[in-house]
């Protein structure tokens, strides 16, 4: 075993040991720990922002792009928001010990299925220092230790954030090893997380499609798969002008660098002459470049010709693909082919079409007459999120506290034996 591998394994063992300590904490103790972390984040805000400035400068030097720079950036307001989100997580109901179901056997044995922590939650993510705090906080509130790998782009920020959180735990007598990082080991740290079976109980990747695919295909540790967001807005022929315009523009431009930002607009042909100029012009006025099919280009100027690649692209920039379809069935077929099964919305006043869309579109979050930007743990009342799961086993959609627990069966008897 190399020196690097030995040190990483030592951290994994420490996290595993700490997970037992955290699992024994009361709900009040875990809440106290999170409040201590929130207070420490605010107290150390200048230090955190200074470290983040190093990451931002390195990102500019490496031309990582505006969308990644936006995700990477921390200022006083964002650090304060992280602290507020951590306090909100502290105030949420503790899922540990919750009885999922139960029964009493004929012989009197009482059975209960209860929520329990996973143990050690690993996370691999890119250029998002806020995720460092979100996952550590959610893991701690749900009784888990965490081991984090936040990527080279946010190395300085993440190292300081982890140090601040560990010191906050130690200050109130909680094992600081409940929050660990392997950022300082680069790719070796990520590879160790993916192969840390026996130490890491579950691994959550967040980031690009390439990162997620690598983790899913390489990992020997159970993975909860989060997904890239090729997100669709469908404008039905009955869509009111203001709803169509406002929902589409908000879905695309509110924060284009995140996974719940819209990347494609599908407009039913009956409404194309009305909605393509209206919605397209509003998008262009907001600085969006439209990649359109032939019909869209015939109804609106300044549109780039769409290619096959555009229909499957998660831009994460001020770009959007726009297509005119003949029917709702064609729109849903397009989504089934190109979507990453993250979030889709339809704008319509036709109740039948709305219910068909909700029933037939197979994505983690499906909406009627609202922005795609609501697919978010904070908006759902989770305080923060581990990620948006696009798989179908264990968790789907924004993952909060219950999604960081498993269950076990507890039986209580009085001398019964099986006959």
N, C-alpha and C positions, 0 to 999 in steps of 0.2 A: 504494500500500500504506500502510495506517495505521501509526502508531507502534507500536500494540499488536501488529498482525500482523507487523511487522518484528522486534520483540523475540522473539515466539514462534518465528518461523522461525529466528532466530539460535540459539535453544535447540535446536530440532530439528536444525539443522546440527551443533551441538556434540555432540548425542547420537549422531548418525550417525557422526561422526568418532571419538567415544569407543568406539563399538561395534567398530570395527576394532582398537582397542587391546585391548579386553577379549577379543576373539576370539583374540588371539595369546597370551593368558595361559596358563600351564600349569595343570593341575588343582591343583597345590599352591599356586600363587599365588592362584587364585580362592578356595580354602579359607582361606588366610591372610586374604584380604580380608573374608570373612564372619565369621571369628573377631574381627577388628578391629572390625567393625560391632557384633557382639554385646557385646563389651567396652565399646564406646562407649555403647550403649543403657543398660547397667547403670550406667555412670559418670555418665550424664546423666539418670538416672531422675527425680530431683526436678524438673529443668527440664521434662521431658516431661510429668509429671503436672500441673505448674502450668499448662502450656499447655492440657492436656486439661480442666482445671477451667474454663477460659474457655469452651471449647466446650460443656461440660455446662451451665453457667449460661445460655449463649445458647440452648441447646436447651430448657431448662426455660422460659425466657422466651417462646420461640416455640411452646411446647406440642407438641413433636415426638412425644411419646408414650413410654411406658415401654420398648417394644421397641427403638426406635431409640436411646434413652438407654443401654440395656444394651449394644448393639452399639458405641456410641460410647465408653463408659467405659474408662479406663485407670487402674489403680492399681499399686502396687509389684509385686504378684504377677503381674499381666498383663504388665507391662514385662519382668519376669524371664522369664516364659514366652515372650515374643517373642525374647528373647536366646537362650534354650535352643533354640527352634525354629530360629533362625538357625544356631546351632552344629550342630544336627542336619543341616540342609541342607548345611553345609560337609563333613560326614562321609559324605554319600551319594556313590555312584559318579557320576563325571562322564560324562554321556552323549555329550559331544562327541568325535567320532572313532570312536565305536562302529561296527563293521561290521554292517550290517543283513543284507546278503546279498552274495554275490559268485560269480564264475565265471571260467573261462578260456576264451577263444574258441579255435576250432580252429587259428587262426594264431598262438596264443601270447599274445595281448593279455590281460592280467589286469584284470578289472573288479571294482570294489567299490562298493557303495552305503554311504555313511557318514553319520552324523549330524553336522549343522552347525548353528550358531546361526541364529535368524531374522535377527538384526541389532538392530533397535530394537523393543521390545515396549511398546505403549501400553496403559494401563488407565484405565477410567473406573468409579468406584465411589462408594458413598454411605455416610457415617457410620460407617466402619470403619477407624480408624487402624491396626489390626493388619494390614490388607491392604497398607498402604503398605510395611511391612517385609517381609511375606511375598512380594509380587511382586518387589520390588527384589532380595531375596535369591535367589529362584528364577531370576530373569533373569540375575543375575550368575553364579551357579553354572553355568548352561547357556551362558555366553559371550555374553550379550546385554546391551545397554544398555536402560534403561527410562525412559519418560516417563509421569508419574502425574498423574491428576486425581481427587482424593479427595472433592470436594464441599464446599460451604460449611459444612455442619454440623460437619466435623472440620478446618476450615481451620487453626486455631492448632496443633493436634496435628500435623497432617501437615507443616506448614512446619518445625516443630522437628525432627520425625523425619527428614525429608529432609536438613536441614542437618547433623544429627548423623551420618548415614550418609555424606554427601559429605565431611565433614571426616575421618571415619575412613579413607576411601579415599585422600584426599590425604596423610594421615599415613604411609601405606606406599608412596607413589609411584605410585598408580593414578589414572588420569584421573577426577576427581570428576564430570565431566559424563556419566559412565556412569549416574548417577541424576539425573533431572531431574523438576521439577514444573511444572505450569501452573496450579496452584490459585489463584495470585494474579491470574489473568486471568478467573476465574469462568467464565461460559458461553462467553466467547470462547475460552478455553483448551480447553474440551470440543469446541467446534465445529472448532477447528484440528486437534485430534487426529483427529476423524472425517474430516477432509478432507486430512490430511497425507500423501497418497500420494506416494511418492518419499522420504519421510523415515521414516514409521512403517511398519514391515513387517507388523505384525499388531496388532490391537486387541482387548482383552478387556474386556467390560462386566460388572460385578457389581453387583447391587442389585435394585431393584423391577422388576416386569414392565414398567412404563411406561418406565423408564430403558433396559432392554435392548431393548425394541421401538424406541425412538428411535434407539439406536445402530445396530441392525441395518438399519433402513430408511433412515437418513440417511448412513451412512458410505460413503465411496469407498475406504476402506482395508479389506483383508480382515479379517473379524471371526470370532473364535471365540466362539460364542454360549453364554453360561451362562444358566441358567434359574431362574425362580421355583420354589418347591417346594410344589405342592399334593400332599402326600405321603399315601399311604393305608396303613392297617393292615387286613388282612382276617383275621377270626376264623372259621376253619373249624369245622364241627360237631364235629370231633375235637380241637379245641384244649383242652389241659389248663387248668384254672382258673388255676393260678399263672402259667403262661406267658402266657396271654391278658391277665391283669391286669398283670403286671409289665412286659411288653413294651409294651403300649399306654400305660401311665402313663409309662414312661421315654421313649418316643418323643415324647410330647406335652410333658412337664413338665421334662425334664432341662435344656433350654434352649429355651424356646418361641419365641424371637425369631430363630432361625436357619433356613436353608432346608431342613435335613433333619429338622425337627420335623414330626410327624404332624399333619395337618389334618382327616382323615376316617377314620372307622372303619366298616367294612362287616362285618356279622355275619350268618352264614348262619342261616336261619329255624329249622332244626332245633336250634340252640343258643341261640336268642334268649332263651327264658325263663330259661336258666341264666346266660348271659353278659352280657346287658344290665344286670341289677341288679348283678351282681358287678363288672364292669368300669366301668359307669357310676358306681356309688357310689364306687369308688376314685378315679376322675377327679374327681368332685365334692369328695371329701375333700381332694384336692390343689389345690382352688381353680379347677377347670376348669368353664366354662359349656358345657353340651352343647346343641347344636342338633340336635334329633332329628325323625325322621319319625313318623307316627302310631303305628306299632307300638312304637317306642322310648318314646314319651310314655305309652303304655298300660302299660308295664312298669316305668317309673321316674319318680318325681316330680321336680319342679324342673327340667324340661327345656324349653328354648325351642323353639317350632315352627320347623322348618327350612324354608327357602325354596329356590327354584332357585339363588339367588345363593350360598347356603351351600356347595353341592356344588362350586362353582368358586372358592372363596375361599381364598387363602393368608393365614390370620389373623395369624400371627406373634405371637399373644397366647395367653392361657389360655382359648381357645375351641376347640371341635372339633365337627365335624359327625358324626352317627351315623345309620346307616341299616341296616335289616334287608333282606336280599336272599334270594331263594328258592334260588339255586344259585351255584356257583362261576362258571359262565359269566356270570351276571348281574353278579356282582362284577367280573369282568374287563371286561365291557362298560362298566360304570360308570367304571372306571379309564381305559379307552380314550377315553371321552368327556370326562372332566373333568380327568384328570391332566396335569401339566406335564412328564411323562416324566423326573422327577428320581429319586425313590426310592419303592419300594413293598415291603411285607413281608406274608407270610402266616404265621399261627400254625396249625399242623396237625401231626398225626401220621400222616396219610394220605400215603404216599410218592407215589402217583399224582397226587394233587392238588398236592403240593409241586412235582413235576417239571413238571406242566402250567403252574403259575404261573410258574416260572422260565423256561420256554420261550416262553410266549405273551404275557406282560406286557412291553410295549415301553418300558422305562424304562432310564435310564443305570445304575441300581443296583437289583437285585431280590434280596430276601432270603427265607429261610425260617427261622422261629423265632428271630429276633433283632431288636433295635431298629433303627429307621431312622436313629438317631443316629450309626451307624458310617460313613455316607457322608461322609468327611472325609479330606483329604490327610494330616493328622497321624495319624489312626487307620490309614490304609492304609500308613503307613511312608514317606510322601513328605517328612516334615519340616514341610511347609506345603503350601499349594495355591494355584494361581492362581485357581481357581474350579471349579465343578462344571459341566462341559459337558453340555448336553442335546441337542446336535446330533449328527449322525452322520458328519460328514466331519472328518478329521484326528484329533480327540480326542473322547472321550466319558467322562463320569464325572469324578471328581477329577483335576485336571491337575497333574502334578508336573514334574520336570525333562525327561523325554523329550518331553513334550507342548509344550515350549518350543523344540524343535528341528525343523528340516526335514532333508532329506537332499540329497546330491548324489552323482553318479556320478564315480568316479575311475578312469581307465584308465592302465595302465603297459605300455608296449610296448618294442620293440627294432627300430624301423625299419619296422614293418609298414605296408602301404598296402592299401586296399580294392580288391579285384579285381572 
